[in-house]
Amino acid sequence: MRFNPFNEMGGNQSFVIALLDDKNNGFVISSLFSKEGNRVYAKTVKAGKSDHMLSSEEVEALNMAINSK
């Protein structure tokens, strides 16, 4: 899922993807693009939930992955 986290930037240059197995275990990868550079984050997912705080975009991508089965 592509999105724009910063109002001053044009285009949806940032993205998040959730990759899960059939038991909803896997990870979420987020890439945040800004004028200063790019940051990439990975968060583990077990049984469709993460021990890490997820952004709204990460939650949406996770729900999309769970519901696409």
N, C-alpha and C positions, 0 to 999 in steps of 0.2 A: 504494500500500500504506500503510495507516494503522498507527501503532505508538505506544507510550508509552515514551519514552527515560528518564523520570525516575520513580522509585518513589513520590515524594511527590505526584505529580499523578494524578488519576483520568481515565479515558477515554483513548481513542487520538486525541489532538488533533494529533499530529504526523503528517507524511506524507512519502512519497518517491514520485516517478514517474520512469520512464525512457522517453524518447521517442527512437525509433531509426528510421532508414530501412531499406531492404532490404539495405544493406551493413553494418548494425549501427553506423552512424555517427549521432551525435546528442548527447544530453545527459541528465544526471540532475539533477532538482531535488529538494532536500530542504527541508522546513519543520519547524523544531524549536520547539515551543510550550512555554513555561515561565511561571512566575508573573511573572517580570521582563519578559517580552515574547516576541516571535517573531523567529526568525532564519531567513533563507532562503539556501540555498547552491545554486549551479549548477556542475556539473562536466562537461567535455566527454568524449565517448566516441568513439573511432575503432576501427573493426573489432571492436567488442565489448569494448574495453579502455579504461581511463582512465589518464592520466598522474598523476592525483591519487589520493591514498589514499581508498578508499571504505569507508564504514561497512558493517557486516553487513547492515543494512536496504537500503542502496544496492546492494550486491552482489545481494541477493535480488531486488530490483525489476529490476535489469539482467538477471539470468538469466530472470526471468519474461517480460520484453520479448523477449529473444532466442528463447526457447522457444515464444512464442505465435504464431510465423509458420507 
